[in-house]
């Protein structure tokens, strides 16, 4: 999913967060909770694309939703890299399992 340079960026973000906030259990918990916050922003943006709130109307674009989805991906990658010293390998292994499972279902 991410190339080597992108994983290096994720590692720099983790190092920055570690320097600023440490890496206590509480900090890890907050990094995991941040993922829920970002997912909520995806939902909010999609609701805005649909104009579901009659009082507000259409408030977001599909581009806004894509931007929020990327925030979710980056936040998840930072959380994963905060928990594992081999996040890229874990993602590759999981993707392979998902691919195998989905192809078997076809």
C-alpha positions in Angstrom: 0.0 0.0 0.0 2.7 2.4 0.9 6.1 2.5 -0.8 9.4 2.7 1.0 9.6 6.5 1.0 6.1 6.8 2.4 6.8 4.3 5.2 9.9 6.4 6.0 7.6 9.5 6.3 5.3 7.5 8.6 8.4 6.6 10.7 9.3 10.3 10.9 5.8 11.1 12.0 6.0 8.4 14.7 9.4 9.7 15.9 8.0 13.3 16.0 5.0 12.1 18.1 7.3 10.0 20.3 9.5 13.1 20.9 6.5 15.4 21.6 4.3 13.0 23.6 6.3 9.9 24.5 5.1 6.4 23.8 3.3 5.4 26.9 0.3 3.1 27.0 -1.9 6.3 27.2 -0.2 7.8 24.2 -0.7 4.6 22.2 -4.3 4.6 23.2 -4.8 8.1 22.0 -3.2 7.2 18.7 -5.7 4.4 18.3 -8.6 6.6 19.3 -7.5 9.2 16.8 -8.3 6.6 14.1 -12.0 6.6 15.3 -12.0 10.4 15.1 -10.7 10.3 11.5 -13.2 7.7 10.5 -16.0 9.9 11.9 -14.7 12.7 9.7 -15.0 10.4 6.7 -18.7 9.8 7.6 -19.3 13.5 8.2 -17.8 14.4 4.8 -19.9 11.7 3.0 -23.1 12.9 4.7 -22.1 16.4 3.4 -21.7 15.0 -0.1 -25.2 13.5 0.1 -26.7 16.8 1.4 -28.4 14.6 4.0 -28.8 17.5 6.5 -31.6 19.6 5.0 -30.5 22.6 7.1 -27.0 22.5 5.7 -27.4 21.1 2.2 -24.4 19.8 0.3 -21.3 20.8 2.4 -18.6 18.5 1.0 -17.2 17.1 -2.2 -16.1 13.6 -3.1 -12.6 15.1 -3.0 -13.2 16.0 0.7 -14.1 12.4 1.3 -11.0 11.2 -0.4 -8.9 13.5 1.7 -10.5 12.2 4.9 -9.9 8.6 3.8 -6.2 9.4 3.3 -6.2 10.9 6.9 -7.6 7.5 8.1 -4.9 5.6 6.2 -2.1 7.8 7.5 -3.4 7.7 11.1 -3.7 3.9 10.9 -0.2 3.6 9.5 1.2 5.8 12.3 -0.7 3.7 14.9 0.6 0.5 13.4 4.2 1.8 13.2 3.8 2.8 16.9 3.1 -0.8 17.8 5.3 -2.7 15.4 8.8 -2.3 14.1 7.8 -4.1 10.9 4.6 -2.3 9.8 5.2 -2.7 6.0 5.7 -6.4 6.4 2.5 -6.8 8.5 0.5 -4.8 5.9 1.9 -7.0 3.0 1.1 -10.2 4.9 -2.4 -9.1 5.7 -3.1 -7.9 2.2 -2.0 -11.2 0.8 -4.4 -13.0 3.2 -7.2 -10.8 2.2 -6.5 -11.2 -1.5 -6.3 -15.0 -1.1 -9.6 -15.1 0.8 -11.4 -12.8 -1.6 -10.2 -14.8 -4.7 -11.2 -18.1 -3.1 -14.7 -16.6 -2.7 -15.0 -15.8 -6.4 
